[in-house]
Amino acid sequence: MPETSADEPGRSTVLLVRRTFLEDALRRAVLRRSGVTYTSGTEVSGLCFATTARPRRVIGVRTPRGRLLADLVIATGGRRDRTFGWLREGGAAAPWRFEESSRLTMYSRFYQLRPGAVPGPLDDPISAGGIHDGFAAKLLLAGGKVFSVSFGILPGDPELQALREPAFFAAAAGRLPATAAWVDPHRSRPITPRPLAIGGLRNRLLRLVAQDGTPVVHGLHLAGDSLCLTNPVFALGVSVAFEQAVIIAEAVRRHPADLAAQMLDVDKAVTERIAPQFDAVLAQDRTRIERWRAAIASPAVADDPSGPTRHQLVRELRRVA
């Protein structure tokens, strides 16, 4: 990591850490603060609402241990967050919601370098590969001399679905310039028995306002994937979640007692600071989908010396079959 000086305007430092390290550091920082009670292993099963308030006023959460009441609830349930359903169950108006499939299926496999083996080439400090004609392929470094190789294809691609089988995956990884040297059997060995499939990836933005912009609930905010879920290929989750946390903190500081103003302040910031990133992911996904569909439909073309096209990769898989 290059050294930087605080006196250099516009310079920033990129810190590369594993997700588990970051989460542990955040947890430790929270626990060092006075007035914080951390309760692990407690599942939230619903929201608690004030009896007559309109719009609905969230006053806590339901758990198997009973109700936990709070002045403010922040939902961070991730990609499978159930807050939308809980709001409907509680009689709240339907919030603004947009959701669209990223049309991406991924097959990943983990490898470990053999003792004494030298790592292969990289395109940047932690990865190699990218988007090709009709598919994507990426190598990512992890800890303990472990790395992953992942392929991304359109769901239902008639030929590239074969990547879910170990022999076809190995053939494809050995064909790509970005991964071939890494997966050489003399350099590394697979540590997952077969490729891991990831599907159902979606882009989703949920705002706690109705279509006319009025809040549908008070006393509740969303953060992380609960608010904005994007294709994980773009790796925006952590950075966008931090931005959302700042937005909520700013709104609470400005309007500690005015819940309506607080909700509107958060929604305004979300539309100005989060929605543009979401829209950018949508646009790139839609462009990729159209190009990959065209690659499937197009006839085979001449080999590309810079890297295999989808047709070249399919031909390689057919040789294995």
Secondary structure, DSSP 8 states (H G I E B T S, - for coil): -----TTSTT--------HHHHHHHHHHHHHTSTT-----S----EEEE-SS-SSEEEEEEEETTEEEE-S-EEE--GGG--HHHHHHHTT----EEEEEE---EEEEEEEEE-TT------SSSSEEEEE-SS-EEEEEE-STTEEEEEEEE-TT-TTGGGGGSHHHHHHHHHHSTTTTTTT-TTTEEE-SSS-EEE---EEEEEESB-TTS-BSEESEEE-GGGTEE--GGG--HHHHHHHHHHHHHHHHHH-SS-HHHHHHHHHHHIIIIIHHHHHHHHHHHHHHHHHHHHHHHS------TTS--HHHHHHHHHHH-
